[in-house]
Every structure is written in structure tokens, then in C-alpha cells.
Amino acid sequence: MKEYLSSIQDVLNEKKTSEEGLSSQEAASRLEKFGHNKLKEGKKDSLLKRFLDELADPMIIILIVAAVISGITAYYEGESFTDVIIIMAVVVINAVLGVVQESKAEAAIAALQEIAAATSKVMRDGKLVTLKSEELVPGDVVILEAGDSVPADGRIIECASMKIEEAALTGESVPVDKIIQVLNLGGEKDVPLGDRKNMVYMGSTVVYGRGKAVITATGMDTEMGKIADALAQAKDEETPLQIKLNQLSKFLTVLVVGICVVIFAVGLLRAQGSSGGITGDTILSTFMVAVSLAVAAIPEGLAAVVTIVLSIGVTNMSKRNAIIRKLTAVETLGCTQIICSDKTGTLTQNKMTVVEHVADDEKMLEIAMALCSDASLSPDSGEAVGEPTECALVNDAAKNGLPKDQLESEYVRVAEAPFDSMRKMMTTIHKTADGSFIQFTKGAPDEVLKRCTRAYIGGQAVEMTEEIRSSILKSNKAMADKALRVLCGSMREWKVLPENTDASNLEQDLIYLGLSGMIDPVRPEVKAAIVECREAGIRPIMITGDHKDTAVAIAKELGIIEDASQAITGAQLNEISDEQFKTDIEKYSVYARVQPEHKVRIVNAWKAKGRITAMTGDGVNDAPSIKSADIGVGMGITGTDVTKNVADMVLADDNFATIVSAVEEGRRIYANIRKAIQFLLASNLAEVLAIFFATLIGFTILEPVHLLWINLITDCFPALALGMEKSEADIMKQAPRDPREGIFAGGMGFDVFFQGFVVTVLVMISYIVGHYIESGVWEFVNSPDGTTMAFLTLSMVEICHSLNMRSRRGSIFTMKTGNAFLYGAMIVSLVLTTAVIEVPFLAKAFEFTPIDLHEYAIALGLAVMIIPIMEVVKFIQRKLGV
């Protein structure tokens, strides 16, 4: 049954109740049938399960495999388990960071539960009693007064000037005037949630007047319950970076296993062909060579580097008022192509403000509007408190030097006729300093003008002519066309206080004063932010519960649309099939009068077209779409706990412009992560090729422990420092990257292979030179000096190569910014590497032999050669445009 389309009596009959409410016995029976009036809590994962889920990541699995391999190596070689401890420390820290950073969906359900009213005034057994809201059942009759939270969905059966704030549920910025009459469809198939003026909904708040309602739905059957259910069904999806790293992890896993099998098989075949045949020692030594290759192939520090770079990015964003709740959301921001933004509180200030007057005497109009209201100025904040529309009028007067507290001392209120939704007016009478009385009436222009016989023009009241009335109505239409909410102010003078203060007696023979137009104004910084969005190839979309004309006016002002044809209402959206909508979605940039399910549908339609979509919002109604979006953005100040809990990012300042700065930071971080990945993979490839060639030739160039040291210590510091690189000057002038592009897109695959090959050649040369200096013979055999020099060259060439990676194509000699982190990382890596070679007990642990100064210089010289080589290569790439 659609209660809003049914009469009060039909609703009462359908719910088998009356205006006197239910009996306690019947209520108890229904409570057992329908359950408590509360939202279901999501199933919570244990802390252990969350931790294990983090360990299930392919990159983490590779780290664990590396630890196992390192442990096997240490066991058979009789070495310490330091490497195992280092790797497992990386694994544990990474998993703990993930558990801490990524909150789960049940927090949103819990926050929804907190919104529900704690107690309610209910008619039971014909008496008014106060009960826990969770004990309400369909058929109960509740009493609602200003300040009350609505405990469940209901059909209004009594209403006295009741206004309800439903912004969190519908997105409409202005409180809704409630009625008891049956709604008229007006040719539509249904009435949108925001237009159901004879209904009340869980999670909204009474801000004015009072009323009575019969409960029609409780718990998960309420509109808020439907949102909670949508939240529970929405799936957490992987970000583009997660997908790419998972793909890389799988590739590396196959590569590692393949290399180990091939090398192990080649080693055994070679041993079988030798005079000694296959022995236990042969199998062990061959296995250790395979282990060396596996260790070389696995970038042990990659997962840790990515996590730490993202964490640092989170810290940077928090300083710019963007609180990141999920680490992976940082890079998702960088490829955002669509931003679906709620209007109220996000693009606008969520604060009704008077922006235009039409009056001969604006001061008199402002006095009338401020006094004919129940809002007042807060002594603490200096801002008006009360019903938003009246607050706008009081703030307007105060801004123009007419604070209400001062006005009230000059014009003391002595009588009033409260606002009524049928009259659409409010009247107050005030005593003046000379003992006379003045009446102020404000309300809907059409209604007030009907009762005006004169108009205040030229400092005096003149007769209201058709010409004057026509001019006023023309002004009213012009303001309404700009989506302004227009109120008309009038006055009437009394020598003595009238005995009859009924509205019917007071509201006649009025003197017209003027019109006040108000709107929820746009945030001043949003226009520039939207321009920057468009320059960055990002399309802004407005989604709001407000009326279409209001949405269109705001969108035009912001530059989101050019004309009304780019806007569509929720009712119109209902008439479009999903398939047709996917085809037509490019046409629309404004969605008005929408309901929660529409927002999810819009987000999913954009995602179906392969667009990385962000959704911003502050209300409960935004939560499902925020969770469904690739990147959900909640508001920190005006946002509900529900929205914050499901969001990937929360704006501490509710500033749309903060999203743009977060996008820039996301792009910078992603670019830097790619640099770090390229650096690490090129380094690991060089290690693999060096081990592979040395094995084929028949000598050992480096041991597994040497490779672990380089991967976890020497490589990680520069890789982390690359994550600190500042963004390129034109980063927000570029189109968003294609989220479908692979990790090796843009020639990165070639770069990794070529750079790895060059490093391999330099390391092999270093080994040969070391052996020659040691023995005086040019040959490939096991050499302690050769191993030590190769280790030094490999460590230092990767450090020098990190300088090249500051820009994938630009020359490092033309870069205008420095990277103190990278310079520091180079120094730390050089000191640690030198210590491992030169400090006796460390050198003994790593099986290095002392090398003299000229060997050290040669090894370093070969390492530095990577810089001029790559400068030449990048010059050629720039010329070729690749």
C-alpha cells in the first residue's frame, strides 16, 4: 500500500489501528511478528580474519615465499635467520597497516542505528506514554514536536505547521512543510520521496510545529532500512592499482617458478653429463642456484614500498583536509574520470542565504522579515539559530546592521498568528516606542499580495494598482526563475492592540513592503575547482534531491551545464531502461529530485562504461552510492556518520576544491609508484640476468643473501625516495589515465628490460675486472674479489639509476626541483653497502674479501656509467616521441 496516496482512514484501516493507537497486548503481538524497530547489524569479521585477509594479497604471498626460501637458505648454509626476520617484519607491518586503515561496512550500519531516535511519545491503550523507539510497531501512533527525531516511517494524521528537515535522507536543503491531505500524482506514476509531504521518515528531524503520525514501517522496512540493506549488498571493489599489482604478482610468481624449474633442470642435466654424476651435494648446490634466482626475481620490498608511499600520501592529504580512510583510495583518485557530487552542502553551503531584495525601502523590509520570525541570533556564534529560512532572514538583517536582539528591544512582540501551511503566512504584532503597534506579515508572495491594498513606495503607502501588482509579480517570477525561494513582506499599523488577533482578522488591508529572495548559495571556491576538473579531463556531475529548476540554476552558475536539456529528474529516469540509460548517460550532467536507488544506478551506469567514478555526499541517502563508487567521498563537517564510515575519503572542510587537490596528489603518487615499480623491476631483472648468465657459464656471481640485502636495503630506500618526488607542472592539464592500461603501458616494459640488461652488463664487467685484478687472468670462474666488486657495482648502479628514474623521459640535469629524500637515501645506501664490505665481522658474515681503493673506485665508476647511458637513451626516446 502506498500510504501517501491513501486517505488517513484507509491507512488506519489497513494497519488495523485508530488515532487512539494500539493496545499493549496488540503491540506486543506485532513486535513479535515484525521485530524490533532497529536496523540489522552487519556480520563483523574477527580481527584475526581481517589480518589473514591482508596476508592473502598476492604480493604478500610472494614476500612470504621469499621468507621461506631465505629460511631454507639459512638452514642449509648454517647462516643466521636475519633475512627471514626482516622479510616477515615487512609482511606483518604491511598487514597491520591494512587492518588499521581499512574499516568495514558494518561501521556504516552501526552509525545508521545511532541516528534512530532513542525514545518516542506513543499512544498506547488510549494514553500518551514514552517508550523506547525500538519497541515501535506498524500501527502505533506517535506524537511529534519540534526537536524530535522521527523514529520510523509514518503517515501524518495531524499537522500543525509542522516542518521536517529531511536533507540527510532526500538531499533537499529546505525543511519540508508537512500536510495531511492525500497526494495527487499529477500525471506521474509515483511520487518521489522528497515530495511525499504527508509522510515522515526515520532519520529526519522535526524543526517546527507539531504533528501526529501512524507508523507504517519499522526497522529494515523503512526507507533508511532500504539504504542499510543496499549498503550490506554493495561490494568492495579492487582499485586499478590493486588489480595491476595483483596481475604483476601472478606474473612474477609464474616467472619465479619457471626460472627455478629451468635452472634446476639445467643444473641436474649438466651434472649428469659430468664424470661425477648426480649426487646429494650436486642436488643441493643446484637447488641453491635456483633459490638465488628466485630471490633475485622477487622484489621483496615492492609491497612495502607501495604501502609506505601510499601512507605518506595519506599524511600529505590530511594536511590538505582530505582524510583518506583506505590506502588504495589514494591512487584511485589519480585516475578519476567522473565526480558525481551531491549539491546540498557539497557544491553549496547548506545555508539558506538572502541574495536579492526587491523593495523601495530595503531596511524596512529587512526589519519586517527579521521580526516576523522565530529565529534568533546566537550570542556565541553571532549566527541565527532556528528554521533555516527564518535564519536566512535574521542573518540578512544582522549583516546590514539590524541585529534581531536590538530590533526586539525597539519592537516588542505582543501578539502573533503562527505560520500555517494552509495560509502560507505568519504574522507578528509589536509595540513601538511611542505606544502604537505595528504588524508584520510574511509569506508566499501570491498569498500575501492578495491581502495587500497598499504598497510602500517613495517613503509612503500608496494605493495598490494593477500596474504595481503586475510589476511585483514580474519581479517575483524573475527571482523564481533564478531558483530563488521568494518571500513577501508586508506591514499594518494599529493605534491600539486589536482584541481579535486571529489570522483572519489581522491578515487583511496590508501594506506591501517588498520581496526577499534566498538560496543555498554555491561555495565560492567550487567554480574554480570545476574549471580545474574540466582542464584535468574530469567530468563533474550534480546529483540532488532538490527541484529541477533549482538544480539547473546552480549547475549553470557553476558551469556544470549550459542548458536545462542536460538535466533529468528521478521520475524521468524511472522511465528509462538500464540499457537505454547506459546509452544516454553522456547527455546528462544534472540529476534532480532523485532517490537513493537512482544515485546507485547513476554511479553504476558510469562504471559500466569503464569510467572511474567518484561520488561525494553528506547525507544518509548518499551512503549506498558512495560505497558503490570507485572512490567515495564523504563530508567531515555536515556529513553523517554513515557517510563517513562508508567513504574512502572524508573532506575535513567539506570543500569541493579539496577533492581537486586530492586528485592532483593521487596522480602524483601513482606516477611516483610507477617510477618505484620500474626501478625495482629493472634492478631485479638485472639480478636475474646476472645469476642466469653466470649459471650458464658455470660460476657463482652472487649468493642469495647478497641479493636479499640489495633488494631489502639498497633498493628500498631509493624506491621510497622516488615516492617523494614532486608532481610535474602539467599534471592537472593531462587527461586521466586509462584505468585499463597495464602496469607496463607507455613503454615501461621496454624500459625495464633495457635498463635491466645495461645494469647486468656493468655488473658482469665489474666481476671480470675483479677476478683479473685478483688473478691476472681474464676468465669466468669463481672469484672472491669478483663477487665483492660485483656486489658493490650492483648496489651502487641501482642507487645511481634511481637518479635517472626521477623522470622517465626528462633529463635529470634540467629538472628544476630537487629530492632531498633521494639524495639522503643514496648516502645511506652507500654507507651501508660500504660497511657490509669493509667492516670485518659484516664482511665475514657476507663472505666478502677486502678490496683495495682502486678496485673500489672501478666498481663505483662502472656504477656511475648508468647515468650518461640512460641520458643518451632518454634523449633518443624524446626525439622519437616514445
Secondary structure, 3 states (H helix, E strand, C coil): CCHHHCCHHHHHHHCCCCCCCECHHHHHHHHHHHCCCCCCCCCCCCHHHHHHHHHCCHHHHHHHHHHHHHHHHHHHHCCCCHHHHHHHHHHHHHHHHHHHHCCCCHHHHHHHHHHCCCEEEEEECCEEEEEEHHHCCCCCEEEEECCCECCCEEEEEEEEEEEEECHHHHCCCCCEECCCCCCCCCCCCCCCHHHCCCEECCCCEEEEEEEEEEEEECHHHCHHHHHHHHHHHCCCCCCHHHHHHHHHHHHHHHHHHHHHHHHHHHHHHHHHHCCCCCCHHHHHHHHHHHHHHHHHHCCCCHHHHHHHHHHHHHHHHHHCCEEECCCCHHHHHHCCCEEEEEHHHHHECCCCEEEEEEECCHHHHHHHHHHCCCCEECCCCCCEECCHHHHHHHHHHHHCCCCHHHHHHHCEEEEEEEEECCCCEEEEEEECCCCCEEEEEEECHHHHHHCEEEEEECCEEEECCHHHHHHHHHHHHHHHHCCCEEEEEEEEEECCCCCCCCHHHHCCCEEEEEEEEEECCECCCHHHHHHHHHHCCCEEEEECCCCHHHHHHHHHHHCCCCCHHHEEEHHHHHCCCHHHHHHHHHHCCEEECCCHHHHHHHHHHHHHCCCCEEEEECCHHHHHHHHHCCEEEEECCCCCHHHHHHCCEEECCCCHHHHHHHHHHHHHHHHHHHHHHHHHHHHHHHHHHHHHHHHHHCCCCCCHHHHHHHHHHHCHHHHHHHCCCCCCCCCCCCCCCCCCCCCCCCCHHHHHHHHHHHHHHHHHHHHHHHHHHHHCCCCCCCCHHHHHHHHHHHHHHHHHHHHHCCCCCCCCCCCCCCCHHHHHHHHHHHHHHHHHHHCHHHHHHCCCCCCCHHHHHHHHHHHHCHHHHHHHHHHHHHHHCC
